[in-house]
Amino acid sequence: MRLEHLKYLRCPQSGDVLTVADAVMAGERVQDGRLVAPSGASYPIVNFIPRFVEADNYAANFGFEWQVHARTQFDADAKHKMSEERVFSVTGWDRDLSGDVILEAGSGSGRFTEHLLGTGAMVVSFDYSQAVEPNYESNGGHENLLLVQANIYEMPFEKAFFDKVFCFGVLQHTPDPHASFQALTKMLKPGAALATDIYLKTFKRYYLNTRYWVRPFTRNMQPEKLYARCKAYIDFMWPLARLIRKIPKIGEAINWRLLIADYAKQMPDATDATLKEWAYLDTFDMLSPAFDIPQTPVTYQRWHEEAQLENISVRLGPNGVVATASRPKS
């Protein structure tokens, strides 16, 4: 973190302003040290990242996943614009957001962080898992990024402060998605914009989805063990998956039902090696999270209305249900 970014941080328990103690500087950045509240509460800064949670938590699988696949989903590495297009097509935000402060809740390895930074905005980003490490490797040198490890239920930021709040691929993986969504709305300043998504719940996608039959046996496995099994399964099934993919209309769907994440349609120019790497990642991603709690569009709409947001648009999108809204100006 940079000293000038201290103004964005608050004690998650008391809301008090924090100060830096025992700082070890690396140029203009604080490499190690502590953040201290007037109450005496103290939070470590480790490898340039303020840490407000313990490293061992329910999101350990994501920390492992994004360290193994730190760059897999980055547009430049996969040679597509899937992440960029998802950010701007769903949010509808301008590509020049200079002067805005964006809160990114659940950064993962930083595939969306880089595009938010590309708008010129100040980006305050956090993740509950050790995914902050690969995100910092990719984006940490940017002077407009404050990256922290924190809990969505106890965010270390001032409420009603942010011009925009962004949360993709996260809510369904929290213990209480409704409470997580409510926490995000409290970070919006009057007139601010909110963009979120959540997995879609329908009879076909939930009750007839193979992943939810298998997850009770996999979600508590050690990430390293489960990843090794997923990788071995993909390696074994990949020749068959290539053939199934050629079946008109239903080939890709069959692969997904076989727990083979297949992105051939979404990435038509990708190499076979790239598609296989994405299959390793997303098959593990389907089976490993401690929580996977999708929602219907009707329920998601109600959450927005309960939060008294306006300009609400809930619709189907790239990752299930997507929504944009804003907090009233007064």
RAJOPE-V754741 format. One record per pair of residues at least 6 apart in sequence whose C-alpha atoms are under 7 Angstrom apart, sorted by the first residue. I is the first residue (numbers start at 1). GAP is how many residues later the second one is. D is the distance in whole Angstrom. If there is no record, write none. Layout:
i = (I:I)
gap = (GAP:GAP)
d = (D:D)
This chain:
i = (1:1:1:1:1:2:2:2:3:3:5:8:9:9:9:9:9:10:10:10:10:10:10:11:11:11:11:12:12:12:15:16:17:18:18:18:19:19:19:20:20:20:21:21:21:21:22:22:23:23:23:23:24:24:24:24:25:29:30:31:31:31:32:32:32:32:33:33:34:34:34:34:35:35:35:36:36:43:43:44:44:45:49:49:50:50:51:51:51:52:52:53:53:53:55:55:58:59:59:60:61:61:61:62:62:63:63:63:64:66:66:66:66:67:67:69:70:70:71:72:73:74:75:75:75:78:83:83:84:87:91:91:95:96:96:97:97:97:98:98:98:99:100:100:100:101:101:101:101:101:101:102:102:102:102:102:102:102:102:103:103:103:103:103:103:103:104:104:104:104:104:104:104:105:105:105:105:105:106:106:106:106:106:107:107:107:107:108:108:108:108:109:109:109:109:110:114:116:117:122:122:123:123:123:124:124:124:125:125:125:126:126:126:126:127:127:127:128:128:128:129:132:152:153:153:159:159:160:160:160:160:161:161:161:162:162:162:162:163:163:163:163:164:164:164:164:165:165:165:165:166:166:166:167:167:167:168:168:169:169:171:171:171:172:172:172:172:172:172:173:173:173:173:174:175:188:190:190:190:190:191:191:191:191:192:192:193:193:193:194:194:194:195:195:195:196:196:196:197:197:197:197:198:198:198:198:198:198:199:199:199:199:199:200:200:200:200:200:201:201:201:202:206:209:210:211:211:211:215:218:218:219:219:219:219:220:227:230:230:230:231:234:234:241:244:244:245:245:252:255:255:256:259:260:260:261:261:261:262:263:264:297:297:297:301:309:309:309:309:310:310:310:310:311:311:312:312:313:313:313:314:314:314:314:315:315:315:316)
gap = (28:29:47:48:145:26:27:28:26:27:141:149:8:9:147:148:149:6:7:8:146:147:148:6:7:26:145:142:143:144:143:21:20:17:18:19:16:17:18:14:15:16:12:13:14:15:11:12:7:9:10:11:6:7:8:9:6:19:18:15:16:17:13:14:15:16:11:12:8:9:10:11:7:8:9:6:7:8:9:6:7:6:98:99:98:99:97:98:99:97:98:96:97:98:74:75:232:69:70:69:162:227:228:67:69:66:67:68:159:42:43:65:68:64:67:212:39:64:6:6:38:37:6:7:8:196:28:29:31:25:104:233:24:23:24:22:23:24:21:22:23:22:21:22:63:20:21:22:61:62:63:19:20:21:22:60:61:62:63:20:21:22:59:61:62:63:19:20:21:22:61:62:63:20:21:22:61:62:20:21:22:61:64:6:18:19:20:19:23:24:27:22:23:25:26:25:25:7:6:22:23:21:22:23:21:22:23:21:22:23:21:22:23:24:21:22:23:21:22:23:20:17:28:27:30:27:28:26:27:28:29:26:27:28:25:26:27:30:25:26:29:30:24:28:29:30:23:28:29:30:28:29:30:28:29:30:28:29:28:29:6:9:27:26:27:119:120:121:122:116:118:119:120:117:116:139:137:138:139:140:135:136:137:138:134:135:132:133:134:130:131:132:128:129:130:126:127:128:123:124:125:126:96:97:121:122:123:124:95:96:120:121:122:94:95:96:120:121:93:94:95:94:6:48:47:48:75:76:72:69:70:68:69:70:71:70:57:50:53:54:49:26:46:14:7:11:6:7:10:6:7:6:24:19:23:18:21:22:17:12:11:17:18:24:13:16:17:18:19:15:16:17:18:14:15:12:13:10:11:12:7:8:9:10:6:7:8:6)
d = (5:5:5:6:6:6:4:6:7:7:7:6:7:7:6:5:7:5:5:6:5:5:6:6:6:6:5:5:6:4:7:6:6:6:5:5:6:5:7:6:5:6:6:5:6:7:5:6:6:6:4:7:6:6:5:6:6:7:6:7:5:4:5:5:6:6:6:5:6:5:4:5:6:5:6:5:7:6:6:6:6:6:6:5:5:6:6:5:7:6:5:7:6:7:7:7:6:7:5:6:5:6:6:6:7:5:4:5:7:7:5:5:7:7:6:7:6:6:7:7:6:5:5:7:6:7:7:6:6:7:6:6:5:5:6:5:6:5:7:5:5:6:5:6:6:6:5:6:6:5:7:7:6:5:6:6:6:5:6:6:5:6:6:6:5:6:7:6:5:6:6:5:6:6:6:7:6:5:6:4:7:6:6:7:6:6:5:6:5:7:7:5:7:5:4:5:7:7:6:5:6:6:5:6:6:5:6:6:5:6:6:5:5:6:7:5:6:6:5:5:7:7:6:6:6:6:5:6:4:5:4:6:6:5:6:5:6:7:7:6:5:7:7:5:5:6:7:6:5:6:6:5:6:6:5:7:5:5:6:6:5:7:6:6:6:7:5:5:6:7:5:5:7:6:6:7:5:6:4:6:6:5:5:4:5:6:6:4:7:6:5:6:6:5:7:6:5:7:7:5:4:6:6:7:7:6:5:7:5:6:6:5:6:5:5:6:4:5:5:5:5:7:7:7:6:7:7:7:5:6:6:6:5:6:5:7:6:7:7:6:6:7:7:6:5:7:4:5:6:7:6:6:6:6:6:5:6:6:6:6:7:7:7:6:6:6:6:5:6:6:5:6:6:5:6:6:4:5:5:6:7:6:4:7:6:6:6:6)
